[in-house]
Amino acid sequence: MKRILIVVLLSVLAFGSFSSVSDAQRRRGRGRRAAPQATGKVAIPCPATLNDITDCPDTGCGPSLDPKLNIRKNVRSDDQTAETMTIQELKDLPDPVSGFNIGDDRGPLKDLGEGKKITVMAKALVARKGGGESCNCKLLSVADTDNHIVLVDPAVKKPTLANDEDDSETAEFTPRVRLDHPNLSRAKLQPLITASGGALLVRVTGLQMFDSEHSLEGHLKRHNNWEIHPVMGMEYCPKGKKCTADSDANWKSIEDN
């Protein structure tokens, strides 16, 4: 009889201990959401020698990245004939793209125009220095980072960042293109924007690209995540001149500035 009582007592203690652990685990988990897990990201070790952008592979490097996206960002040149596109047409593209996940083959994005060379007329509100990104191997010097350009519809009168950035599109100068076109830089563009009163009429030529990482892991302050990235040419309209999207009259290349 004593033996039976001991067995029962031990069973009750064990059950109570198990219940306590389970309750504690439930309490710790209450009110929390599991962190979203990105799909398709991989680790790519950085080169032993990494002095500047010429040492960085087109895939970029780091512990967690999408090499297919980085390769799109890091195109250095392209000989396609650019086609004219409006900023509204960029806004009208789907975001997110149905069925597309980080790291997926980018064929469905190509079907929507990714990789196409386009020329878009817009008003540039600011050119910002970029930070360390996996596509640039986390390099931080001015020469090795992107410049983020905020673009709004040219029809918007007196646009400002405060009022219009949420409805903007993005273009980016990149360090690889800058190896051949050194004036495609914030240092050249931002003074022109400032001199224009904060809204410079520009024609931007570059590759249409979908920033799938920001689409799926945190939207930036802009209309959607379709970009002109990389920028391969930029013209601006000098003060006092009239410039239109379908005519070359009066436009001046930033590279001649």
N, C-alpha and C positions, 0 to 999 in steps of 0.2 A: 504493500500500500504506500509506504514511504517512497519507494522507488517511483511509483506512478505519479505521486504528488511532485516529486523533484522534476520529472520529465515535463509535466504540465507547466510548472513554474518557469523552467528554462524556455519553453516554447513561448509563453506569454512575454517574457523579457525580450526574447529575440524579435517577436512580432512588434513589440513596442518600439524597439530600437530601429527596426526597418521603417515603421510608420513615421518615426521622428525624422529620419533622414529624408524620406520622401516628402514629408510636409515642408521641411526646410528647403528642399530643392524646388518645390512648387512655389514657396514664398519668394525665393530668389528669382525665379523666372517670371513671377507675376508682374504684369505691366511692361514687360520688355518685348520688343520685336526682334526676331532674328535678323542679323545684318544681311542685306542682300548680297548674294554671291555673284560676282561677275563671271561670265563664261568666256572661255576661249583665250584668256590671257596667259602668257608664258613668261618665263624668265630668260633673258639673254644677257650673258656676262658682258661687262664693258671691256674694251681692249686694254691691254696692259699699258699702252701708251695712248694717252687721251689729252693732248695739249689744246686742240681746237677742233672745229667742225670737220676738218678734213680727215681726222682720225676716227670719226664716228660712222658706223655702218648705217646704211639706209634704213635698216630695221630699228635703229636706235638701240638702246640698251637699258637694262634695269631689271628689278625683281619681278615686275608685273606689268606687262604691256601687250598691246595688239600690234604685232609686226606688220600685218596687212594694212592697217590704218597708217602706221608710220611711213611705210613705203610710199603711200599716196601723198603724204605730206612732204616727202623729201625728194620729189621729182625736181631735177635741176634745170631741164630744158625741154621744150616741146615744139615741134615744127608744124603742128596742125594750123589750119586757117581758122581764126577766131570767128565765131558767129555772135551777132548782137543778141543780147538777152536783157530783159528788163528786171529791175529789182523785184517787181511784183511777181514775176515768174519764178524767181528763187523762193519767195515767200509762199507760193502756192504748192511747192513740192511737199510730199508727205514727210512727217516727222512725228513720232518714230516711223520707221519703215516696217510694215507688217511682216512678221516672221524673221526679221534680221536680228541676230545677236552678236555681241562683241566677239571678234575673232572669226566670224563666218567668212566664207568666200564672198567677195564683193561684187559678184556678177549681177545680183538684183539691183545694186546701186548703180552699176554701169548702165543698166537698162533705163534708169531714171536720169541719166546724163552725167554720172560721175566720170571724171577724166576728160570730159569735153572742154575744149578751149573756148572761153566766152569773153565778151566785152560788155561791161555793164556801166551805164552812167548813173552816178549817185552823188550825194553830198557827203563828204568825209568830215566827221565831227572831231575825231581825235585819232592819233597814232600812239599806241601804248607799247612800252617795252615789255617783252615777255619775260617769264621766269624760267626756271629749270624744268625742262620737259623730257620725257623719255625719248621722243623722236630726235632730240638734239643731245642725247646722252647726258642730260642734266647739266650741261655746261651753262655758265652764267654770265660770261662776258657779253658786252653789247654786240660784238661781231658774231657771236655764236647763238643768239636767241632770236626768236620770231618777234615781229611787231604786229600787234592786233589793231586793225583799223575798223572803226565803227562807221558804217555806211547807212544812210537813210534815203528814202525816195527823193529824187530831185524836185518833185512838185511840192514838198513840204516847205512852207514859208517860215523863215526864222527858226529852224530847228535847234534844239538844245539837248545835251546829254540827259539832263534831268527829265525832260518831257518826252524824248523820242528814242532813247536807247532801247527801251523794251520792245520797240517795233523795228529794230535795226537788223541789218545783215552784216556779216563779218568778212573782211579780206585780210590776208596775212602775207607780209613780207617774210621771207625765210632766209636763213644764213647760206644755204646752198645756192640759191638763185643769186644771192648777193655776191658770191664769188665771181660771177660774170657781169653782174649789174650792181656795182657798189652803191649807186645812188638810190636804189630801191630800199630806202631806210627811213626810220623815224626821224633821223637827224635832218633829212632833206624835206620830208613831208610836213612835219609838225609846224615849222615856222611858216609855211604857206597857209596852213589851216588857221593859225593864229592871226596872220596878216589879213585873212579874209573876213575876220570877225567871228570865226568859229564854225564856219560851214563852207567848205571849199568844194566847188563843183569839179568832179573828176570823172574820167573814163578809166576803168580798171580792166585790164586784160590778164587772164590767168585761167587756172583749171577749176572746174566745178568739182567740189568735194563735199562729202557728207561726214561731219564730225560725229561718228557713231558713238564714240566714248562719252561725249558730253550729252548726247541724246539719251543714252541709256543709263548714265551714272550721275546725272545732275545737270540740269539745263542752265546755261549761262544767261546773262541779262541781254536778250536779243529775241527776235521773232521766232526763228527756228535755227537748226544746226547745219544748214547748207551754207557753204562758204565759197569764196574765191580764194583758193589755197593750193599751190602757191601763186602769188601775184608775179607775173612775168613782164608786166609793163604798166605804166601809169601816166596819164596825161591830166593836166589841170587847165581850167579856164582862167586866163589872166583877168585881173580886175578891169572892169569896163568893157570887156569883150562879150560877144554872144556866141555860145557854143551849143551844138546839138548832138544828139547821139548818132545820127546817120550822116554827119558831115565832118570832114577833117579840118574845116576852116577854124582858125584861131586856137585850136588846142595846142598846148605846149607840153612836151615830154618832161617829166620830172628828172629824167637822166640828163637833160641838156641844161638844167638849172644851175 
